[in-house]
Amino acid sequence: MLYYLFYPLRDLWFGFNVFRYITFRAMMASVTAFLICLICGPIIIRWLKKINFGQHIRKEHVETLYDLHKHKQGTPTMGGLIIILAITVSTVLWSDIGNVYILLTLAAFLWLGLVGFTDDYIKVVKKRNLGLTAGKKLFGQIILGLLIALYIMFFTSIPTNLSIPFVKHFVLNFGILYVLFVILVLVSASNAVNLTDGLDGLAIGCTIIAALTYAIFSYIVGNFKFSDYLNIFYLPGAGELSVFCAAMVGAGLGFLWFNCYPANVFMGDTGSLALGGGIGTVAIFIKKELLLFIVGGIFVIEALSVVLQVIWFKTTKKRLFLMSPIHHHFQLLGWAESKITIRFWIIGIVMALFSLATLKLQ
């Protein structure tokens, strides 16, 4: 919005020319989102406490873990509202809001935030520990994936093939199956962040790393010179997505201020589904879907640990891990919560750096 207000005034004062630069607007979006979190965070947290939107810690079937987490009972949840507010406002202020990729990404982000909000509401208000049924939650994610896939196929120049990291000329053409692929990416990304959100600061820290990485990817994909030099897909207008990703970084840092150990607030499904879906949508638009497995390596490991645990138990009637997702396995081994979180962040940073290296390894 500010782009439309001030850039046309560049003839009156040369300083307004800075609004043309995506890098400037991305940095300002990040700072704005951070400040919104710091200012609005305490207000929202007090409101969540007032209406008793506190976390319920399950004891049934998880008594050992309950002993480690019982001090979190009553901590305000649904703090994802802080994140959604910060990202939405800062993106609207600093991006080219007429950009179709920004509009669609924001729509996906808010839609999944609504799905998560509904899930959290049922958990807290209706006193149903599991919230929305898996089928209803999945339905909301599938509808979103279907709409995005159909829009890409019929209204954009984005190819429906899949580029393979480390391979220069080989691509996979999905054809009509591209719809299923987009749905899979969005469902996987949003649910993986949701599964990771089990320790103070863990999910939001890993999200910051992934969002920063995709901010760089988006800028390069939207820049003809850089994309041509690196021999990667060029999408006019995709650079604006770096503003959205930067806003996510700033909002993540602001939320981490309150979510670091010991957490004053949890993001809940409201935040985790929205953040995962936002990153997944960006990855789809800029054709960096497979790199999600590297950039979001921690999310993949967390989700994979759940899948392996279920398969292993059904096959052998024994548990592969003490508990899944895998961060709980390390808790039950005796690792301190903050140590697990920071070590997972370190792994996430290393994997993000490696993913950036793939830009030259093809």
matplotlib code that plots the C-alpha trace (Angstrom):
import matplotlib.pyplot as plt

x = [0.0, 2.8, 4.3, 1.3, 1.2, 4.8, 6.5, 4.4, 5.7, 9.3, 9.4, 8.5, 11.3, 13.9, 13.8, 10.5, 12.3, 13.5, 10.0, 10.7, 13.3, 12.0, 14.9, 14.0, 10.4, 11.2, 13.4, 10.8, 8.1, 10.2, 10.8, 7.2, 6.0, 8.4, 7.2, 3.6, 4.3, 6.0, 3.3, 0.2, 1.6, 1.1, -2.4, -3.5, -1.9, -3.7, -7.0, -6.4, -5.8, -8.9, -11.1, -9.4, -8.0, -5.3, -3.4, -4.8, -2.0, -3.3, -2.4, -4.1, -1.7, 1.3, 1.9, 5.7, 5.5, 2.8, 5.3, 7.6, 4.9, 2.4, 3.9, 2.5, -1.1, -3.1, -0.5, -2.5, -2.8, -4.0, -1.1, -1.0, -3.4, -0.3, 1.6, -1.3, -2.0, 1.7, 2.3, -0.9, -0.6, 3.1, 2.6, -0.3, 1.7, 5.0, 4.2, 2.8, -0.7, -1.9, 0.5, -1.5, 1.1, 0.9, -2.8, -3.0, -0.3, -2.1, -5.4, -3.8, -2.1, -5.4, -7.5, -5.3, -5.2, -9.0, -8.8, -6.3, -8.4, -11.4, -9.4, -8.0, -11.5, -12.9, -10.1, -10.3, -14.0, -15.7, -13.2, -12.3, -8.6, -8.3, -10.1, -11.3, -11.5, -8.6, -11.0, -12.4, -9.0, -7.7, -10.8, -9.9, -6.4, -7.4, -9.8, -7.1, -4.6, -7.1, -8.0, -4.3, -3.4, -6.3, -5.4, -1.8, -2.8, -5.3, -4.4, -0.6, 2.5, 3.9, 4.9, 3.3, 6.5, 8.9, 12.5, 14.9, 17.6, 21.2, 20.0, 20.3, 18.0, 15.8, 12.3, 9.2, 6.0, 3.0, 0.2, -3.1, -1.5, 0.0, -3.2, -2.5, 1.1, 0.1, -2.4, 0.3, 2.8, 0.3, -1.1, 2.4, 3.9, 1.1, 0.8, 4.6, 4.9, 1.9, 3.6, 6.8, 5.0, 5.5, 8.4, 8.8, 10.3, 10.9, 8.4, 8.7, 12.5, 12.5, 9.9, 12.1, 14.9, 12.7, 11.0, 14.4, 15.6, 12.5, 12.7, 16.1, 14.7, 11.7, 13.9, 16.2, 13.3, 11.7, 14.9, 15.7, 19.4, 19.9, 17.6, 19.3, 22.8, 21.8, 19.9, 16.7, 13.0, 12.2, 8.7, 8.0, 6.5, 7.6, 10.1, 7.2, 6.9, 10.2, 8.3, 5.8, 8.6, 10.4, 7.3, 7.1, 10.7, 9.9, 6.7, 8.5, 11.2, 8.5, 6.5, 9.7, 10.1, 7.1, 7.3, 10.9, 11.4, 9.5, 6.8, 4.2, 2.0, 1.7, 0.9, -1.6, -2.9, -3.9, -0.3, 1.3, -1.1, -1.0, 2.8, 3.3, 0.7, 2.3, 5.7, 4.3, 2.4, 5.5, 7.5, 4.8, 4.8, 8.5, 9.0, 11.1, 8.8, 11.3, 13.7, 11.1, 12.5, 15.9, 15.0, 12.3, 14.4, 13.4, 9.7, 10.3, 12.1, 9.3, 6.6, 8.5, 9.1, 5.3, 4.8, 7.6, 6.3, 2.9, 4.1, 6.7, 4.1, 1.5, 4.1, 6.0, 3.7, 6.8, 7.7, 10.6, 10.9, 10.1, 7.5, 6.8, 7.2, 10.9, 11.4, 9.5, 11.8, 14.8, 12.8, 12.2, 15.9, 16.5, 17.5, 16.5, 13.8, 15.9, 18.8, 16.5, 15.1, 18.5, 20.1, 17.1, 17.6, 21.3, 20.3, 17.7, 20.3, 22.8, 20.1, 19.0, 22.5, 22.9, 19.7, 21.0, 24.1, 21.9, 21.5, 25.0, 24.9, 22.9]
y = [0.0, 2.4, 1.6, 3.1, 6.1, 7.2, 5.9, 8.1, 11.1, 10.4, 13.5, 15.7, 14.2, 11.8, 9.9, 8.3, 6.4, 3.9, 2.4, 0.9, -1.5, -4.8, -5.2, -2.0, -2.9, -6.4, -5.1, -2.6, -5.3, -7.4, -4.6, -3.6, -7.1, -7.4, -4.1, -5.1, -8.3, -6.4, -3.9, -6.0, -9.3, -8.3, -7.0, -10.2, -12.4, -10.6, -10.9, -14.7, -15.0, -13.1, -15.3, -18.4, -19.6, -21.6, -24.7, -28.0, -30.6, -34.1, -36.7, -39.8, -42.1, -39.6, -39.5, -39.3, -36.4, -34.8, -34.5, -32.6, -30.3, -29.8, -26.4, -25.2, -25.9, -22.7, -20.9, -18.9, -20.6, -19.3, -16.8, -17.4, -14.4, -12.2, -13.7, -13.4, -9.8, -8.8, -10.6, -9.4, -5.8, -5.5, -7.3, -5.1, -2.0, -2.8, -5.1, -4.3, -5.4, -5.6, -8.4, -11.6, -13.9, -11.7, -11.8, -15.6, -16.2, -14.0, -15.7, -19.1, -17.9, -16.5, -19.5, -22.0, -19.6, -19.8, -23.6, -23.5, -21.0, -23.3, -26.2, -24.2, -22.9, -26.4, -27.5, -24.7, -23.7, -27.0, -28.9, -31.4, -32.2, -33.2, -30.2, -30.6, -34.1, -35.0, -35.3, -31.8, -30.2, -32.1, -31.0, -27.4, -27.9, -29.9, -27.3, -24.6, -26.8, -27.5, -23.8, -22.8, -25.6, -24.8, -21.1, -21.9, -24.2, -21.9, -18.3, -18.1, -18.9, -21.0, -24.5, -27.6, -29.5, -30.1, -29.1, -31.4, -29.9, -30.6, -31.5, -28.9, -29.9, -32.7, -32.0, -34.1, -33.2, -34.0, -33.0, -33.2, -34.9, -31.5, -30.8, -33.7, -32.6, -29.0, -30.4, -32.7, -29.9, -27.6, -30.4, -31.6, -28.2, -27.0, -30.2, -30.6, -27.2, -28.1, -31.4, -29.5, -27.1, -29.1, -27.3, -23.6, -21.7, -24.8, -24.3, -20.6, -20.7, -23.2, -21.2, -18.0, -20.0, -21.3, -18.0, -16.2, -18.8, -18.5, -14.7, -15.1, -17.6, -15.4, -12.4, -14.4, -16.0, -12.6, -11.0, -11.8, -11.2, -13.4, -16.2, -16.2, -16.3, -19.1, -20.9, -21.2, -20.5, -16.8, -15.6, -11.8, -10.4, -13.2, -10.9, -9.4, -12.7, -11.9, -9.1, -11.6, -13.9, -11.1, -10.1, -13.7, -13.5, -10.3, -11.7, -14.9, -13.0, -10.9, -13.9, -15.7, -12.9, -14.3, -17.9, -18.6, -20.9, -20.6, -19.6, -16.9, -17.9, -20.8, -20.2, -23.1, -24.5, -20.9, -20.0, -23.3, -24.2, -20.6, -20.4, -23.9, -23.1, -19.7, -21.2, -24.0, -21.6, -19.5, -22.7, -23.7, -20.3, -20.0, -23.7, -24.6, -27.3, -30.1, -27.8, -27.7, -31.1, -29.5, -25.9, -27.3, -30.4, -30.2, -30.2, -33.2, -35.1, -34.4, -35.5, -38.5, -39.6, -39.7, -41.8, -44.2, -44.6, -45.5, -47.9, -49.5, -50.0, -51.5, -53.9, -55.0, -53.8, -52.0, -48.3, -47.1, -43.9, -43.4, -40.9, -39.0, -36.4, -36.9, -33.9, -35.7, -38.7, -36.6, -35.1, -38.6, -39.3, -36.5, -33.7, -30.2, -28.6, -25.5, -27.8, -29.7, -26.5, -24.8, -28.0, -28.3, -24.7, -25.4, -28.3, -26.1, -23.4, -25.8, -27.4, -23.9, -23.0, -26.2, -25.5, -22.0, -23.8, -25.7, -22.5, -23.1, -26.9, -27.4]
z = [0.0, 0.9, -2.5, -4.2, -1.9, -1.9, -5.1, -7.4, -5.4, -6.3, -8.6, -5.6, -3.5, -4.6, -1.3, -2.2, -5.0, -2.3, -2.4, -5.7, -4.2, -3.0, -0.7, 1.2, 1.5, 2.6, 5.4, 6.5, 6.4, 8.7, 11.1, 11.0, 11.8, 14.6, 16.2, 15.8, 17.7, 20.5, 20.8, 20.3, 21.8, 25.4, 24.7, 22.9, 25.6, 28.4, 26.4, 25.9, 29.6, 30.4, 28.4, 29.7, 26.4, 28.1, 27.0, 28.3, 28.9, 28.3, 31.0, 29.6, 27.9, 28.2, 32.0, 31.6, 29.3, 31.4, 34.3, 32.0, 30.6, 33.5, 34.3, 31.0, 32.0, 31.4, 29.3, 26.7, 23.3, 20.0, 20.0, 16.3, 16.2, 17.0, 14.1, 11.6, 12.5, 12.2, 8.9, 7.3, 8.3, 7.3, 4.0, 3.1, 4.0, 2.3, -0.6, -4.0, -2.8, -6.4, -7.1, -7.7, -5.9, -2.8, -2.8, -3.3, -0.7, 1.9, 1.1, 1.6, 4.8, 6.2, 5.1, 7.0, 9.9, 10.0, 9.9, 12.8, 14.7, 14.4, 15.7, 18.6, 19.5, 19.7, 21.9, 24.3, 24.4, 23.6, 25.8, 23.1, 23.3, 19.7, 18.2, 14.6, 13.3, 11.0, 8.1, 8.5, 8.9, 5.8, 3.8, 4.4, 3.3, 0.2, -0.9, -0.7, -2.6, -5.3, -5.9, -6.0, -8.4, -10.8, -10.7, -11.6, -14.4, -16.1, -15.2, -14.9, -16.8, -14.0, -15.5, -14.0, -14.2, -11.3, -11.4, -9.5, -7.2, -8.4, -11.9, -14.6, -17.4, -16.1, -15.1, -14.2, -16.0, -13.8, -16.2, -14.5, -11.5, -10.7, -8.8, -6.4, -6.1, -5.0, -2.5, -1.1, -0.7, 1.2, 3.4, 4.2, 4.9, 7.1, 9.1, 9.5, 11.2, 13.4, 14.5, 15.3, 17.6, 20.8, 22.6, 23.5, 20.5, 18.4, 15.6, 15.3, 15.3, 12.5, 10.6, 10.8, 9.2, 6.4, 5.8, 5.5, 3.0, 0.9, 1.0, -0.7, -3.2, -4.0, -4.7, -7.0, -8.9, -9.4, -10.7, -14.4, -14.1, -11.1, -12.3, -15.7, -14.2, -11.8, -14.5, -12.5, -13.2, -13.6, -12.6, -13.1, -9.9, -7.7, -6.0, -4.0, -2.2, -0.5, 1.3, 2.6, 3.7, 5.4, 7.2, 8.4, 9.7, 11.6, 13.0, 14.0, 15.9, 17.6, 18.6, 19.7, 22.2, 24.1, 23.0, 24.1, 27.1, 29.4, 27.0, 27.8, 24.9, 22.4, 18.7, 18.5, 15.3, 14.4, 13.9, 12.9, 10.0, 8.7, 8.7, 7.1, 4.5, 3.8, 3.2, 1.2, -1.1, -1.7, -2.5, -5.1, -6.9, -7.2, -8.2, -5.1, -3.7, -3.4, -1.6, 1.2, 2.2, 2.8, 3.9, 6.3, 7.2, 10.8, 9.9, 7.6, 10.4, 12.9, 10.5, 9.3, 12.9, 13.5, 10.3, 11.2, 14.7, 13.5, 10.8, 13.2, 16.0, 13.6, 12.2, 15.3, 18.2, 19.6, 19.5, 17.4, 19.4, 23.1, 21.8, 18.6, 17.2, 17.8, 20.0, 22.7, 22.2, 23.2, 26.1, 27.5, 27.1, 29.6, 27.3, 28.5, 26.5, 25.6, 24.5, 22.1, 20.7, 20.1, 18.6, 16.2, 15.3, 14.5, 12.3, 10.6, 9.9, 8.4, 6.1, 5.0, 4.1, 2.2, 0.3, -0.7, -2.0, -4.5, -6.4, -7.8, -7.8, -10.9]

ax = plt.figure().add_subplot(projection="3d")
ax.plot(x, y, z, "-o")
ax.set_aspect("equal")
plt.show()
